[in-house]
């Protein structure tokens, strides 16, 4: 008896959801029948039968496709009416990544995730920890407005991120700080004074904001990471250079979170040891 009741309930839910989807699409029984290549009586029977009988899988699938919903939703197996294609599209988005300081998209993601742990592998030194001189050196060639105007416009956002209720975990490759201090590679023409003041700021902020801010260093000869940011359980973003690839589905967020866990677990330098390491880098600044 319970099995029969369950079938009746599922059939009733199917009829209700089919009727709702048709109404949402403003589609009549005749129109739906034409879309799926069947006669009107098939649709009429699917809507009017008050028993435990369900249409065949082919009819259910065709109705779902014609109405832009998922077959699982029609059958009561899911609470999400979107089709698989629609769910995939919503779970993944591409956003242009301008060469600018704390653009609107990044800031909105930080605001959305306020209160959650934010885990970050930056493309270089973290913007939220940079000095005015460092920002001017790095972003000056790319900013449409004057460098000072653009940085001042972003100053409040940087301060908001530093003062936010979120915990920040940042993972950097060891060579990034070494290259910065030594003025090699990307930092080859970074003035000595700028490197000194930036190192002082890294030391001050990493000490003052600990443990809400924790910075770990990993050996990129053993581990690799593209620039990513994981905004709590809400979304994970991969920086590709010209675009942000943002994921909102749980599976990908968990995958990137596990990747970040590996970086932290195998870190060569822990957050507690970072201040001493930064002090040791002073000898490289010449």
Secondary structure, DSSP 4 states (H G I P E B T S, - for coil): -HHHHHHHHHHHHHHHHHHHHHHHTT--HHHHHHHHTS-HHHHHHHHH--SS----HHHHHHHHHHHTB-HHHHTTS-S--B-HHHHHHHHEEEEE--SSSS-HHHHHHHHHTTTS-EEEE-SSS-GGG--HHHHHHHHGGG-SS-HHHHHHHHHHHHHHHHHSSS-EEEEEEHHHHHHHHHT-GGGTT--HHHHHHHHHHHHHHHHHSTTTEEEEEE-TTT----SEEEETTTEEEEE-SSEEEEE-SHHHHHHHHHHHHHHHHT-SB-TTTHHHHHHHGGGG--
